[in-house]
Amino acid sequence: MSVVLAVSTVTVVGLMVGVELAVAFVVHPMTLRLPTAASLAARADGARVMGRAMPFWYIGSLVLTAVLTVLLWGTPAATATLVAVLLLTVGIVMSVVLLVPINDRSATWTADDHPADWRQQQQRWDRLHYVRVVIIVAAFVLVTVGAAMR
């Protein structure tokens, strides 16, 4: 059971990290280069779609990592996965407190109805997202190390 859990946890967290890396380094840089109407539409749609999926993915990753930590408790691997739990928790808190408010606003913006500083708000979201990506990449590495050490 712990092998299946370890592989599942590495897979779920790894896929989440991959999506967030793609958003940070491919999708959002492309959308910022688009003309205003297209950029706003792309980011608004992305905010709605990802805003529905990512909470489950982040919480699922945290739960899987926490359960893996409990199963590994008393082993050196538990330290790595426990730190990963803490990092994933920081990523979730950061998302809720800093990123979601911008995301919720941008999900409603259109070419005809958006604030004058929309690009600056999107760039702020992107900068915060880069920090979150570093945090969750570190968590992923620790989950992988913990799973490999088990």
N, C-alpha and C positions, 0 to 999 in steps of 0.2 A: 504493500500500500504506500509506503513512504517513497518508493522509487517512482510510482505513478504520480504522486503528489509533487515530488521534486521536479519531474519532467514537465508536468502541467504548469507549475508555478513559473519555471524558467520560460516556458513557451508563452504564457499569458503576459507576463511582465515584459518579455522581450518584444513581443508584437506591439504592445502598447508603446514602448520606447521607440520602436521603429516608426510607428505612425507619427509620434510627436517629433521625431527627427525630420521626417518628411515634411511635416507642416512647417517646422522652423527653417529648414534649409532649401526647400523646393517650392512648396505651395505658396506660402505667404510672400516670399520675395517676388514670385511671378505676379501675384495679384497686385502688389504695390506698384508694379511697372505698367499695369493696364490703365487705360483711360478711366476717368472718375466713375462713370456709370457702371462699367464692367467690373472695376475693382470693388465698388460697393456691393454690387450684386453677388460677386463671388465670395467676398468675405461674409456677407450676411447669410448666404446659404450655408457656407462652411460653419458659421457660428451656430446656426440652427441644428444642422446635422450632427456635428461633433458635440454640441451642447447636450444632445439627447443621449449619445452613446458613451462619451468619456466618463461621466460619473460612475456608471456601472463598471466600466473597465478599471478605473482607478480603485474603486472600493473592492472589486473582485481581486485585483492584484494584491491589495493590502491584506485581505482576508486569507488568500492562499499563502502569502508569505508569513502571516502570523501563525497559521496552522502548521506550516512547515517548521517554523521556529519552535513551536510547542513539541512537535515530534522529535526535533533534534536536541531538545533541551538536555543539558548535561554533557554535550559534546562540543568540541571546538567550533564546529560548523554553526552552532546556535548563535555564537557571537556575531558572525557575519550576517546571518539572516535577521537577527534582532536589530542590528544597525540598519539593515535594509527596510525593516518595518518602520523605524523612526524616520528614515529619509522619505519613504512613501507617504508617511503621515504629514511631513513638512510639505511635500508636493501637493497634497490634497488641501491642506490649510491655505497654502499660498494660492492655489487655484480659486478657492471659494472667496478669499478675502481680496485678492488683487486682480485676478484674471477674469473671473466670471462677471463682475460688474461691467467691465469694458465689453466683454463678449455679448452680454445681454443687450447693451445699448446698440452695439454694431449690428446685431441681428435684425434690428428694425429700420436701419438706415436704407434709404433709396437715393437714386440720383436726384430726385426732386426734394427730398427731405433728409438732410444730414447736417451735422454741425460743421462750422467752418474749419475746425481743427481736427477733422476726422482722420487725416493722414497721421498727425501727431499722436492721436489716441491709438491708432493701429500700430504705430511704431513703438509706443510705450508697451502695448500688449506683447509685441514681438520681443522686446528686450526682456520683459519679465518671463516670457516663455523660454528664452534662452537659458535663464537661470534655472527654471524648473526642469528643463531638459538635462542640464548638468546634474541636478539632484537625482532625477530618476534614472539616468545612465549609471550613476554611482550605485544606486539601489539595485539595478539590474546586475551589475558586476558582482555585487555582494551576494545576491540571490544565487547567481551561477556558481560562485565560489562555495557557498554553503551547500548547495546541492551536490557539487562535485566532491566535497569533503565527507559527506555523510557516509 
